[in-house]
Amino acid sequence: MADVQNLGLFILAGWLLNLTPGPDVLYIVSSALRSGAKAGMVAALGITAGCFVHIFAAALGVSALMAASSTAFTVLKWVGAAYLLYVGLKLLFSRSTEPVELTAEKSMQIRGMALRKIFFKGFFTNALNPKVALFFLAFVPQFIASGAAQPALTFVLLGVLFNVNALPINVGYAVLAAWATRRLGAVQRAMYWLDRVAGAMFVGFGAKLALTAAPQP
């Protein structure tokens, strides 16, 4: 793909991001712990579907950005850089993830929930989260080559690739949660170091974005 740069780094960063615990992972894991691996997989599918809303919406923003003034580019650049730095620093200095606390009442509530409801809860968790849109706008354009002929299409393709790469990891979390209840200590130690690696990478992305020059008309 001539319009894409550093594709390998894009894939690696996506894997690291999806491996680090966050609201999506916690929702998948808690669904799997309470209702089994199938419920966790359905939650993962819902979260993935919600991401597509932001991918297509942000692709339109990329097209507008390429044609906008340098002032508009600079404003969005600094907002995106600040957000990526925030994500990175938060991961670098985060504490170990606490085990999910399950009560009998919550367990019964989730067992009685239809898989469709679990799916749509995951969908709306992402579709209605403005931070997800901001992340895609800040992260994906860095891998679109300067002067790309079709930046919006390239954005969509990269967004789809990001989601496709994320799905096996999210499904893996659902399966892992089914037997990891008694091994949460080992899982948490692994997540601690994943947080640090991903945090350093996203601080670097934020700095790179801050130093990016506005595209020439």
N, C-alpha and C positions, 0 to 999 in steps of 0.2 A: 504494500500500500504506500504509494508515493506521498500521500498526504499525511502520513503518520510518521512520527519520529520516536525513537527509543521505545519500541513496542515491548521489548523484553522487560524493561524497567516498569512500564505501565502494568504488565501482568503481575510482576513480583510485588509491586506496591499494592495492587488490588488484593492479592492473596494475604499479604500482611495485615491490611486493614480489616479484612473479613475474619481473620484469625483472632484479632484482638477483641476482648469482650466489650460490648456496648449494649444499648437498649435492644437492638435486634437479636443479638446473641442471647441476652437474658430472657427475652420472650420465647425464643425457640427452646432453650434449655428448660425453662420453667414449664412450658407446655408438655415437653417430652417427659420430664420428671413426674408430672402430675397425671398425665393421661397416656403415656407410652410414646414410642418412637414415631408411630404414625401421626399422632397429633403434632409432634415436633416438626415432621416433614411438611405437614399442611401449613403450619405457621411459617416455615421457611419459604414455601411457595407464595404465600400471601405477601410477605415482605419483599420478595423479588418482584412481584407484580406491581407493588407500590412504587418501587424504584423506576419502573418504566414510565410512570407519569412524569417524573422529574427529568428523565432523559430526553423525552420528546419536547417537553416545555423548554428545557434549557437549550436544546438544539436551536430553537427559534431565537433565543437570546444570543447565541453565538453568531448567528447570521447578522443580527442587528448590531452586535458589537463590532464586527469586522467593517461595517459601513458607518459606524458612529464617529463622533469627533474624538480627538486625542484626549480631551478632558474627560469624556464619559469612560473611555478606556482606562484612564489613570485612576478614576474613582473606583471602578469595579476591581481593578488590579489590586489596589491597596486594601479594599474590603476582603477580597479573596485571600490575599497574603496574610492579613491579620487572622482570618479564620483558620487557615492551615497552620499557622504558628500556634494558635490557641489549641488546636487538636493535638499537635505534636507535643507541646509542653504539658498538656493535661495527661497524655499517655506516659511521658517521661517521669512525671512526679506522682503518678497514681499509686494508690495502695493496692495490695492484693485484693482480688475480688472476693467478697464475702459469700459463703454458701447460701443458696436459696432456702429460705425458711418455709417449710410446708406445714400448714395446720390442717386438722381433719376437715374443718369447714371449707377451706380453700380447695382441698383435694376433691371433695364431693362436688363443689361448684364447677370445677374444670371437667370432671368426669361427665357431668351432665350436659356440658356444652357441646353442641353439634360441631362437627368438623368444619362446616361452612362458616360458622361464627368465628372459629379460630382463624380461618383463612382471612376473613374480612377484617378482623381485628388487626392482623399483621399487615394487611394491605393499607388500611387507613393510618396505622402507626407511621408508615413511611410516606404515604401520599400526602398527608396533612402536616408533615414536618418540614418547615422552611429550611432547617439546617441541612437536610438532604439535598435540596435544590442548590443551596449555596455551595455545598461541597462539590457537586458535579460541575458547577460553573467555575469554581476555583481550580479544580484538579485536572479535569479532562483537557481543557484547551492547551495545557502545557505540552501535550503530546501530539498536537495538530501542527504539522509543518507550516512554517511561515510562507504565506502566499498560496496556501492550499486552494485548489480550484473549487472544491465543494466542502467548505468547512462544516456546514450543518449536517451533511450526510456523513462526513467523517466522525463528527461528534456522536451521532446516533450509533454508528458501527462500533465505536469505542465503548459507548455506554452499554450496548448489548453484550459486547465481549466482557465487560466488567461484571455484568449480571450473570452471564453464563459461567464465568469462573467462580463467582461467589456461591452459586447454587450447590455444587458438591460439598463445599465447606460447611454451609449452613445445614445441609442434610446430614453431614457427618456429625455435627454437633448434636443433632436430634438423636442419632443412633448412639453416640458416645454417652449421652446423658442417661440412657436407659440402664447402663451398668456402672456409671462413674460415681454414683451416690456415695459409695464407701471409699472412693479414691479421690475425693475432692481436694485433699491436701496436695497431691502430686499434680493434679490439673491446675490448681491455682499457682503453683511454683512455675509451671511452664508458661502460664498466661502473664506472670510478672515479667519475665524476660521478653516475651513477645511485645508487651506494652512498650518496653524500652527501645527495642529495635524499630518498631513502627513509629514511635514518637520521634526518634532521631531523624528518620526518613521524612516525616511530614514537616518537621522544622526546616529541613533542607528544601523541600518543595515550596514552603512559604517564602524562604529567602530568595529562591530562584524566581518566583513570581514577582516579588517586590523589585527585582532588578531587571525585569523584562521591559523592553522598550515598546512603545506604542507602534502598531503596524503602520507603515507608510501608505498613504492613499495612492 
